[in-house]
Amino acid sequence: MASRMAGDELPGTSLLPMLNSLIVTQNFQGKMSSTFLFAIVYPHTSREEKEHLRTKVVELCSDETPLVKKAMTKNLQDCIEVMEKE
């Protein structure tokens, strides 16, 4: 799915604020939803935003809610495919 949107600038400008809101929400549904957006938004962000998103991926992988952790690990491969090797 991320590769289909690669040429579109929409993810970086419109979806990043929504992703950030979902990441910091207190309910698990928002956090689970955010896990699907990482691979779409990541390639369209600045260097600082990418660093922030990588940190959030790690945090969500170790979230206290099992459903959030499972959702993030399920989408982790898509994230890794679009992230730089660092």
C-alpha positions in Angstrom: 0.0 0.0 0.0 2.8 2.4 0.8 4.4 2.0 -2.6 1.2 3.0 -4.4 1.2 6.4 -2.6 5.0 7.0 -3.0 4.6 9.7 -5.6 1.9 11.6 -3.7 2.8 14.5 -1.4 -0.4 14.1 0.6 1.0 11.7 3.2 3.7 14.1 4.4 1.5 17.2 4.6 -1.9 15.9 5.6 -1.4 12.6 7.3 1.6 13.4 9.5 -0.5 15.6 11.9 -3.1 13.0 12.1 -0.5 10.3 12.7 1.1 12.3 15.5 -2.4 12.8 17.1 -3.1 9.1 17.0 0.3 8.2 18.5 -0.2 10.3 21.6 -3.8 9.4 22.2 -4.6 7.5 25.4 -7.0 5.0 23.8 -5.7 1.9 22.2 -7.9 2.2 19.1 -6.0 5.4 18.1 -2.6 3.9 18.7 -3.6 0.8 16.7 -4.8 2.9 13.8 -1.5 4.8 13.8 0.4 1.6 13.2 -1.0 1.4 9.7 0.0 4.9 8.7 3.8 4.8 9.5 4.9 3.2 6.3 2.7 5.5 4.2 3.8 8.7 5.9 7.5 8.0 6.7 9.0 8.5 3.2 7.4 11.9 2.9 8.7 13.5 6.1 11.8 15.5 7.0 14.9 14.1 8.6 13.7 15.3 12.1 10.2 13.9 11.6 11.7 10.5 10.5 13.8 10.3 13.7 10.6 11.1 15.7 8.6 8.4 13.9 11.4 5.8 14.3 11.3 6.5 18.1 7.5 6.1 18.1 7.7 2.8 16.2 9.9 1.4 19.0 7.6 2.8 21.7 4.5 1.2 20.1 6.3 -2.2 19.7 6.7 -2.2 23.5 3.4 -0.6 24.4 1.7 -1.8 27.5 -1.5 -2.8 25.6 -1.1 -6.1 23.9 -3.4 -5.2 21.0 -1.2 -2.1 20.2 2.0 -4.1 20.4 0.5 -6.8 18.1 -0.7 -4.2 15.5 2.7 -2.5 15.4 4.6 -5.7 15.1 2.3 -6.8 12.3 3.0 -3.6 10.4 6.7 -3.5 11.3 7.8 -5.1 8.0 6.1 -2.4 6.0 7.9 0.2 8.1 11.3 -1.4 7.8 10.9 -1.5 4.0 10.6 2.3 3.7 13.1 3.2 6.4 16.7 4.0 5.7 19.4 1.6 7.0 20.8 3.3 10.2 
